[in-house]
Amino acid sequence: MANAQNVLIPNFWDPNERFVKPDLSSKPRIKFLTTTDFPPFNFIDRRKRLSGFNIELARAICAELEVLSKCQIQALPWDELEKAMEAGEGDAIIAGIEISAESRGKYSFSRPYLQIPGRFITRKDVLLEEPIYDALFKKTVGVVADSEHQEYFSLTFVERAFKPYQTRQLAFNALKTGEVDAVFTDSLSASFWLASAAADDCCRFSGGPYLSEEYFGLGLAIAASKTDSDLVAGFDYALKAINDKGIFKELYLRYFPFGLF
């Protein structure tokens, strides 16, 4: 198991930035919509309860805004989220909706509360030291074929060898057997695999992290109606307070014990 003292806690907030807490007392409810198929962010646990990082984060937001008694969280299939929002059945979506020009046309977004960087993982006896470009000399890196991570790697680490695999699991298996020297993929998938029995404690994160809005997105944020500016302001206020009070760190270590950064 990873040592929590060695896990880097990301901080996406300017310590000098101040947010105003809006008055949400007139709202009859604050209802978050989510899904059950995005672990560890939102899922059904062994006790058949809706659980996950996003679920606990939503409750922490309601507590900071002092509206916990009005706070509701409902899980729906992914393809029903947009219709539910349009019908007024929810006030916000916390389910990993990509921030894009298209989605900004439909929703207002909070500040991102988490990003998923690209990371290298290697066997424990083949760690990559900075500068990574030099460390990759005469080494081969496994990537998922035709993925954003393959494209990013080929552009960033020009002339360094990579081998594409049809699935991430095949790339991980190749790393474990020594067919490749490293794998470059998203840190979330890598973290899950490192913690799994399949990895058999063979490997670890090495170098990085790598962030790119173009290839890896703008991060995870909460989507709300474009007409509800007070609610979005409230989310930003609460997310900053959760970060400053150490609540984000506690949740992060609980759900990402190997870290993402």
SULMOPE-V371017 format. One record per pair of residues at least 24 apart in sequence whose C-alpha atoms are under 7 Angstrom apart, sorted by the first residue. I is the first residue (numbers start at 0). GAP is how many residues later the second one is. Records with the same first field share a line. If there is no record, write none. Layout:
BEGIN
I: GAP, GAP
END
This chain:
BEGIN
1: 255, 256
3: 249, 253
6: 251, 252
7: 251, 253
8: 240
9: 251
11: 101
12: 227
18: 218
19: 217
20: 213, 216
21: 208, 211, 212
27: 42
28: 41, 42
29: 40, 41, 42, 61
30: 40, 41, 42, 59, 60, 61
31: 40, 41, 42, 58, 59, 60, 61, 62
32: 40, 41, 42, 43, 48, 57, 59, 60, 61
33: 40, 41, 42, 59, 60, 61
34: 40, 41, 42, 43, 60
35: 39
39: 215
52: 198, 202
53: 40
60: 174, 177, 178
63: 174
64: 169, 173
90: 133, 134
91: 130, 131, 132
92: 129, 130, 131
93: 128, 129
95: 124, 125
98: 119
105: 120
106: 116, 117, 118, 119
107: 115, 116, 117, 118
108: 112, 113, 114, 115, 123
109: 111, 112, 113, 122, 125, 126
110: 110, 125
111: 107, 108, 109
112: 107, 108
113: 105, 106
114: 104, 105
115: 70, 71, 72, 103, 144
116: 69, 70, 92, 93, 94, 99, 144
117: 66, 67, 68, 69, 91, 92, 93
118: 65, 66, 67, 68, 86, 89, 90, 91
119: 62, 63, 64, 65, 85, 86, 87, 88
120: 61, 62, 63, 82, 83, 84, 85
121: 59, 60, 61, 81, 82, 83, 84
122: 53, 79, 80, 81
123: 78, 79, 80
126: 79
127: 78, 79
128: 78
129: 77
131: 75
132: 24
135: 24
138: 42
139: 40, 41, 42
140: 39, 40, 41, 42, 43
141: 29, 38, 40, 41, 42
142: 28, 40, 41, 42
143: 24, 27
147: 67
148: 35, 36
151: 63
175: 26
186: 73
187: 72
190: 67, 69
208: 52
END
